[in-house]
């Protein structure tokens, strides 16, 4: 018993929980590498990755994403272990080490291939990727392909898809399973139809200003003998970056588009859900991993998010991104823990220029508070407004004056997190002063919920740069009333452009946000838009040929209102 108590004490000092974590919170808390590209970091060194793929293999999950100089594996989608590895060869002379890689399993072997416009990239294979043992399956794939995806069908045939362009479509071709030579020539799979589907229009406001929309990031999923070819659009920099899908009876089509995106998250703290991959976990549940946009220090400053996914009884593919950056259980259920400190009062030890304190609680990953230094003792304190039941805390670090280029494998964050019911008497909530891991989006689920009002995060060590926080987010339940049902919800859709509508509703005095659910069937409102602090939203994501259905709910720290009645817009 004495030994067990001693071990428990040491674990707590190291910041390690004694119970298995049962929840997760996006963005994924991975030890993301920094961009390796000097020209991409002229506005500041920063972490960056995107274009993820997760492949189940021998009971574990393997995650590959752009420019990480390695990959991760996990037994449970919660705890990830990084394996350093460079797959490209010295003569390739590119910064893009496995940019938007393809990864797939065939039999007892895992395969990997990186994006390239040349014909000299190898295909790698491994029967033991956890031990970082790889050999070449092919010295060079002559046809190359940017944003590639390989799909082994259950009939023994293999297919490759690729494409990343605002002029050309996605392509597909059957490949020889043994030699990886193409069987015939690539065929056109799908080209964007932004004249019809509003969400495919380029830009933060889907207006096609500046450029035409991009299609990229192919991924194929087979379900109930149907083939679901997924693609990213319209641009990785934007909140509306999403994955769409076209559905067919064979791997090379023809395909029919689903009118709405599969994974779509244009609102909330972490926005964007494009260029990803769909897979099943060990219990058979479907998941979709995709790219989250930050795009402040460079257009390609990005993170990763993991979303529950599935297929309904009519074969419609969907993802659930409602409360997608709030804590969820690993069985995909929403915890019901609400954000407790949206725009609440914040005090800090110091402030660097215009990186103001309340940027840490404004539910926007693009903005952040920065202390004047990265020294131990810098701190930020947030007020929940009233004593509340706290279940979890997410600490999202921002990159201010970082110095690194490329993947770093021996860096770490250290901090102490305190709580107080009255702002005077403080108690240690989490001690990570001995932590030796890189946790840029650290997430702490409390072993037992507690009643508290104030949180204070104190810096002990930063891996680089200033002590800067884009989101100090407290989750749990307030003790007040949930909001009432939203009143006078309206959708103003005119003949001028049926891809677009102006959504308005009566403002609620006790809601900090609203969730708008929409779809082309009243019982299939699969997509969700979260709106903070406003009672309107300009929605430009519709299929101009179809009627749409909408519902809305109000959100506060105590819970969620009943949803409004379904509203039809033709």
C-alpha positions, 0 to 999 in steps of 0.5 A: 500500500505504501509503494502504491501511494508513493507511485501515485504521488510521483505520477501526480507530480509528473502530471500523469493521471491515475485513471485512463482518460475517457474523453478527447477534445479537438484539436488533437493534442499531438506533438506537431512539428514546425513548418520546415519551409523558411519562406512559409515562416517569414511572419513567424515560426509556427507548427503546421500539419494537414492532410491526415490519414489514419489506417487501422493496422494489426489492432493499432492506428497509424497516423500520417500527416504532412511534413512531420518527419515521421508518423504516430501510432495509437492503441485507442485514438487517445494516446499517440506515440511519435516515430521519427522517420524520413521517407524521401531520399537525399536527391529529392531535395524538397521540403515536403517530407511526405506531404499529403501522404497515401497510406493503406494496408494490404494483408499483413503489410502497411504501405506509404507513398508521398505526394509528388509530381515527379516519377522517382518517389518510392512506395514504402512497406512495413510489417512492423511499423511500430518498430520503424522497420521499412523497406521499399516495395517499389523504388519509384512510382513512375506515374507519381501523383499529388494528394494520392490515395490508394484503395485496396478493394475486397476483391483483390484489386487496387486503385489509386486516386489523386489530384489537387487543382482549381482547374483539373478534376480528381483522377482514378486508375486501377493499379497492379497489386504486385507491381504497382504499375497502372492498368491503363490510363487515369480517368476523370472522377469528379470536378467541382460544380460550384455553380450548383453547390455553394459550399464549393465556392472559394474563400472565407465567404464562399464568393470565389473572390481571388481564385477558383475553388480547389479540389484535392485530398481524395479518399475512398471508402466502401460501405454496403457495396457502394463506393464513397469517393471523398474530396477536400474543397474549396481551400485549406485556408478557410473556415468552410474547408470541408470534405465532400463525397460522390457515391458510385457502384464501382471504384471508378464511377460513375459517381453521384454527388451528395449535395452537402459536405460530409465533414464541415465545421465553419464555426466555433473555436477550431474551424475547418474539416477538410482533406481527411480520411475515414476509417473504422475503429476496433469496435466498428465505429466510423471516424473521420480525421481532417484538417483544421485551419489556423492560417495566421502566420501562413496560409498553411498553418493548420492542425488536425481534428477527429470527428464521429462519422457514419452512414444512415440506413439510406446510405448517406455518409455523414460526420458529426461536428456539432460541439466538435471542439468540446469534449466527447467520449471515445464511444463518440457521445457528446459529454454535455460539458459546456464551455464555462468561460466564454468572454469571461474576465481575464487577468494576466501577469503581462501582455505583449503588445496587442495580444490582449488577454481576452483573446484567450477566451474568445473561442477563436483559435486564430487569436491569442494572448501572449505574455511579454516573456516565456519565463517561468512565473508568467500566468493567466487567470480566467473567471468562470463568472460563478461557481460551476462544476468543472470536468475538464480543461483544454490549454491551447498554446500559440506560437509567438516568437518561436525559433524552430523549423521542422520537427522537434522531438525533445521539447516539452511544456511545463506548467501548473494549473490552480483553481479557486472558489473565491479568487483568494484561496488557491488549490493545485489542480494539475502539476505538470512542472515535471512533464517532458512531453510536447503538448501544444493542445493539452487536455485534462479530464479531471478524475472527479469533477469539482466546484470552482470559479477561477482557474490560473495557469502558471508557466514553468517552461515553454519549448520556445518563444513567449508564453502564449495561449489561444484558448484556455477553455474550461468545460463543465456545467453551470448551475443556472438555467439553460436558454429558452428555445430560440424565437422567430428563426427565419431563413431569407433565401431569394431567387437571385442566388439559391446557394445563399441565404441570410439566417436571422433569429431573435437574440437570447439574453442568456446564450453565448452561442447558437447551433444551426443544423441544416440538410436537404431532408428534414430528418437528415440535418447532419451539418452544424454551424456554431455562431458566437455572439450574433443573431445572424449568419450569412450561409452560402453553402446550399445546393441551388436546386434543392429545398433546405431544412433548418433548426436552431438551438441556443447554448450557454454554460448551463446547457442547450435549449430545445431545438426550434421546429424544422424550417423549410426553405425552397 
